[in-house]
Amino acid sequence: VQLQASGGGLVQAGGSLRLSCAASGMISSVNEMGWYRQAPGQQRELVAIINSGGTNYAGSVKGRFTISRDNAKNIWYLQMNSLKSDDTGVYYCYALVNIVTRGGPFQFWGQGTQVTVSS
């Protein structure tokens, strides 16, 4: 199973970006999808997750970021609006995946995509 993240870049404060993550491989089902981020010198932190129970967001992004998914394509998105300089960091997607013939769920991570917000 591989996760491929895309959509990062450089944006001015107040702007928007949309991140995408696509999962591929011998996937039976995906239990949970989400995004973490890591700022320079900081620990990785949860940004948003989506599962059968709904969505959950870090307090710092509530009302500005929206996570969504396309179950048929195993792709999920993070729409980021009203970006701030504090949102700068490397964004990692992850998923809890059930694998064909192996069960699960197993946790997988994408390679990370850089988001830089200039003030």
C-alpha positions as CSV (number, residue, x, y, z in Angstrom):
1,V,0.0,0.0,0.0
2,Q,1.3,3.5,-0.9
3,L,0.0,6.9,0.0
4,Q,0.9,9.8,-2.3
5,A,0.3,13.3,-1.0
6,S,0.2,16.4,-3.3
7,G,-0.9,20.0,-3.4
8,G,1.5,21.8,-1.1
9,G,3.2,25.0,-2.0
10,L,3.8,28.6,-1.1
11,V,0.9,30.9,-0.4
12,Q,0.4,34.3,1.2
13,A,-1.4,34.6,4.5
14,G,-5.1,34.6,4.0
15,G,-4.9,32.4,1.0
16,S,-6.0,28.8,0.3
17,L,-4.5,25.5,-0.6
18,R,-6.0,22.0,-1.2
19,L,-4.0,19.0,-0.3
20,S,-4.8,15.6,-1.8
21,C,-3.7,12.1,-0.7
22,A,-4.3,9.0,-2.8
23,A,-4.0,5.5,-1.5
24,S,-3.1,2.6,-3.8
25,G,-2.3,-1.1,-3.6
26,M,-4.2,-4.1,-2.3
27,I,-6.7,-2.2,-0.3
28,S,-9.8,-3.9,1.0
29,S,-11.1,-0.9,2.8
30,V,-9.9,2.3,4.6
31,N,-11.1,2.8,8.1
32,E,-9.7,6.2,8.7
33,M,-7.9,8.9,6.8
34,G,-6.3,12.0,8.0
35,W,-3.6,14.6,8.0
36,Y,-0.8,15.5,10.4
37,R,1.7,18.3,10.1
38,Q,5.1,19.1,11.5
39,A,6.5,22.5,11.8
40,P,10.3,23.1,12.0
41,G,11.6,22.1,15.5
42,Q,8.1,20.9,16.5
43,Q,6.5,17.5,17.0
44,R,4.1,16.1,14.5
45,E,0.6,17.1,15.4
46,L,-2.9,16.0,14.3
47,V,-4.6,18.4,11.9
48,A,-7.8,16.5,10.9
49,I,-9.2,13.0,10.6
50,I,-12.2,11.5,9.0
51,N,-13.8,8.1,9.6
52,S,-17.2,6.5,9.9
53,G,-17.9,8.5,13.0
54,G,-17.3,11.8,11.2
55,T,-14.6,14.4,11.3
56,N,-12.3,15.7,14.0
57,Y,-10.0,18.8,13.8
58,A,-7.3,20.4,15.8
59,G,-8.6,23.4,17.6
60,S,-6.2,25.7,15.7
61,V,-7.7,24.8,12.3
62,K,-11.4,24.5,13.1
63,G,-13.5,26.6,10.9
64,R,-10.7,27.1,8.4
65,F,-9.8,23.6,7.2
66,T,-12.1,20.9,5.9
67,I,-11.3,17.3,5.4
68,S,-13.2,15.3,2.9
69,R,-12.9,12.0,1.0
70,D,-13.8,10.1,-2.1
71,N,-14.3,6.5,-0.8
72,A,-14.6,5.0,-4.3
73,K,-11.2,6.3,-5.3
74,N,-9.5,6.1,-1.9
75,I,-8.5,9.8,-2.1
76,W,-8.9,12.4,0.6
77,Y,-8.5,16.1,0.7
78,L,-7.7,18.9,3.1
79,Q,-9.1,22.2,2.0
80,M,-7.2,24.9,3.8
81,N,-8.6,28.4,3.9
82,S,-7.6,31.6,5.7
83,L,-4.0,30.3,6.0
84,K,-1.7,31.7,8.7
85,S,2.0,31.6,9.0
86,D,1.5,29.2,11.9
87,D,0.2,26.7,9.4
88,T,3.6,26.4,7.8
89,G,5.0,22.9,7.9
90,V,5.2,19.5,6.3
91,Y,1.8,17.9,6.0
92,Y,1.6,14.1,6.1
93,C,-1.4,12.1,5.2
94,Y,-2.1,8.8,6.8
95,A,-4.6,6.0,6.7
96,L,-5.7,3.0,8.6
97,V,-6.1,0.4,5.9
98,N,-7.4,-3.2,5.7
99,I,-5.4,-5.1,3.2
100,V,-6.7,-7.8,0.9
101,T,-5.9,-11.3,2.3
102,R,-4.0,-9.8,5.3
103,G,-6.7,-8.0,7.2
104,G,-5.8,-5.1,9.4
105,P,-6.1,-2.3,10.0
106,F,-2.5,-1.2,9.3
107,Q,-1.3,2.4,9.5
108,F,0.4,3.9,6.4
109,W,1.9,7.3,5.9
110,G,2.5,9.5,2.8
111,Q,5.8,11.2,2.1
112,G,4.8,14.6,3.2
113,T,4.1,17.8,1.3
114,Q,5.5,21.2,2.2
115,V,3.1,24.1,3.0
116,T,4.7,27.5,3.4
117,V,2.5,30.5,4.4
118,S,4.2,33.9,4.0
119,S,3.1,36.8,6.2
